Structure formats: C-alpha cells, structure tokens
Amino acid sequence: MPLDLIKTTTYLAIHLTVGFSVAYLLTGSVAIAGGIALIEPMINAVAFFFHERAWKKITARPPRGAGREWMRNQPGFA
C-alpha cells in the first residue's frame, strides 16, 4: 500500500475518532455522535473542493503591477 494512502487512512481514522468523541461529549448520544462523525467529513470534503478552486483562481491571476514581462515568462505564452 502506498505511503500516501496509509497516511490518508490514518488521518481519516483520527479525524473520525476526534469528531465522534467531541460530538459524544456534547450530546451524550452514540447515534448523534456517529452521524456527526460521518457527515461532517463529507461536507468538509465538498467545502475543501470549492476552497481549492477559489485559490487556484487567485493564484492564476498576475501579481499587482505585473506587466508584459511577467506575461512573457508564463508557460504557454506565445
């Protein structure tokens, strides 16, 4: 198994354990804590996707004050 996949799996296990523990401490309900622990990462993954798209748009813009020299140095500029 690739190291990246192992790292992702262990991080997911920690994330779910912490989420379940906090939700259980706050609610006292195993069912509610389990639901929160499973639903929260799914919603977070969708939010992260849009967060990444927004950052890609921001980083794709030229820096303030950049002129033609900056454009000429960009990959694919003809």
Secondary structure, 3 states (H helix, E strand, C coil): CCHHHHHHHHHHHHHHHHHHHHHHHHHCCHHHHHHHHHHHHHHHHHHHHHHHHHHHHHHHCCCCCCCHHHHHCCCCCC
